[in-house]
Amino acid sequence: MTRVALVGQPNSGKSTLFNALVGLRTVASNFPGTTVEVARGRAGARGRIVEFFDLPGTYSLFSSDPAETVTREFLREGEIDVVVHVADASLLCRSLELTLELGELGLPMVLCLNMMDEAEHKGLKVDMAKLEEKLGIPVVTTVANRGVGLQGLLRSISRARPARTFAYPHDLEQALGKTREVLKQAPAQRLPLRHAATQALAGRLPLSPSLKAELEPIRAELERQRGEDPALVLADARHALATRVFEETVQVVHARITWREHLDDVLMHRLLGYPILLATFLGLFWSVYRMGTFLEGLLTPRLQAVSEFLGHALGEGVAAQVLLGAVDGLWAGAAIVLPFLVPFLVLLALLEDVGYLPRIGFLLDGLMHRVGLHGKSMIPFLLGYGCSVPAVVATRILEDERDRVLTAGLAVLVPCAARTVVLLGLVGRFVGPGVALGLYLLNAAVVAGASWLLSRLVPNAGTGLVLEIPPYRVPQPRAVAGKVWLRLKGFVLVAWPVLVGGSALLALLGALGWNRWLDAVVRVFSWPLGLPREAGVPLVFSVLRKELGLVLLEQALGTGDFPAVLTRGQMVVFAVFLMFFVPCLATVGALGRELGWKKTAAVVAGTTVLALGLGLVARAVAALL
Amino acid sequence: MKLILSLDTTADQLPPGHAATVLAVQAGRGVALRLRTLGLRPGSVVRALAHGPLRGPVILEVEGTRLALGRGIARRILVRPHP
């Protein structure tokens, strides 16, 4: 089986191409840094099986954020047979620098010019035959989001071969030669020599102290001659070589200017940008609320009738109670969760694919600075509205450890889709959409406040925002549907069984009369918050899955008609607590992996205190009103 | 060493719509390297597109891409405006 790695710069469409090749496996979006882990999948090419690996985007093998390190390590250790460099054809000159750098790995390679339609839109005419000849590798073109050129790419893999070696200026080659001699002494040195030499000369290769000491004079000599760090000298030399290849093979005819070039004049305008941003948020919220309540109203009576019928048919036994609990969990997933989750995921996918997220990062960077973070942290926060797990993982696009920890710790406070279900399905539906909206704003204010406070404790190390703003793209219906399905699958396969199991468990405890003991234990939360005894278990069990809070609440109270058993104030307090309380187990797991368990424990403790404190405030406010 | 003229300025001061040539990037190795892989190096031509409010980032167009750079970083990029 041939192992093929898809490598390229961020947002060049690797994941879109990967999904088109192997079937839907991974989430692709229009912003740099969507992929931070390696995904794999298989495709058949001419009767052979090819295994594809989708690697996180990297600008250069010199770069060093954690996602890029994953790519570099995988290229070295992943036993790759063929490297497919996926390049954004509309940024060909810059992409060729990476082609040359990847070529130094000495692996069989293919250059795949993706987004060929955008390159043509920009007026780029590529002489493919000449480019193949210059680089010495097959060059193919694709438009991954429309599935164009996939067969050509698959066919080219059998023709892959190592790229031509390009010579750097004389002084650099000399320094590289000396570096190679030093590296040859290293017994465990298994990397391709040219790659290892450039990495070592750039100071990017972990080496033993003695080798390092031997290399130091070579690096110092080069730095003295060029007046710049060897890594920068190498990057510039590669740029010069890439530019020459580009100029010899590409013609730039006049570009067509369309709406896309002018959209930013409005959307990123220093004044107009903000009302539009606000309107976008409100529109998103309002649409999800309207669609959710509509669908829920449609489904609930029907499913409730089934549940009541079953209740009569099965009778009062323990087994019957447990079965009923499981059925309740099942239909709650369909009637309460899905109506809000599906519209939300669709709209989020549209926003992502249009390319609006990086613009939000730009618009809010100034504000984020005031609270001690920068605009790039906005991307994990925005992803957090979908699900906290990818939000935590996405902090890998931040270069700075301190930014990563702060952003991950705060991003879990952002209400994810599951919490949106609770906020809209409980507060929005029974207290009023205005109040639910108010809770979102409260959340944003608390996140900002917490960030401000924490950044006082851990001062900023100082690297600022460097974010590429991708062009707007028209979302492709298939891609949007695919992404929604991938995320929904997470709910159906993981969360839904938890809802069913949790609901059955609670029914069992109720049938055995043990729930009184449990209620007494969790009274530490339900009592100070002024919630009914029965609401305690759903509140604490929401740690398993946030939707479970609402589903179990319904079961514990014995009715879905919440206003009959809870005051409006109690509903708000319940929602506030659940919104800030310890993120669900899956998120705690993700935090543990990304930050380590000590910091994760701090996040868990901090959010518990925060949830309890804000729950008390909400109770006091509700009492005053 | 390039002669620094009185019109020379930093990228955060470049008015939107104006083009300039980068003279130097006075940043640490990590940031300088990241900027280079994005096309920002001495000699490259940039155009300012927008300034974010509240001392927010500046948007520079470089080699056909748009970069949002925090003010702190833009201030380290010395440029010579085109007449």
Interface residues (C-beta under 8 A of the other chain):
Chain A: Y59 S60 F62 S63 S64 S90 L91 C93 R94 E97 K122 D229 A231 L232 A235 D236 H239 D264 M268 H269 R270 L271 P358 G361 F362 L363 D365 G366 L367 H369 R370 H374 G375 E399 G462 T463 G464 L465 V466 L467 E468 I469
Chain B: R29 G30 V31 A32 L33 R34 L35 R36 T37 L38 G39 R41 L49 A50 H51 G52 P53 L54 R55 G56 P57 I59 E63 G64 T65 R66 L67 A68 L69 G70 R71 G72 I73
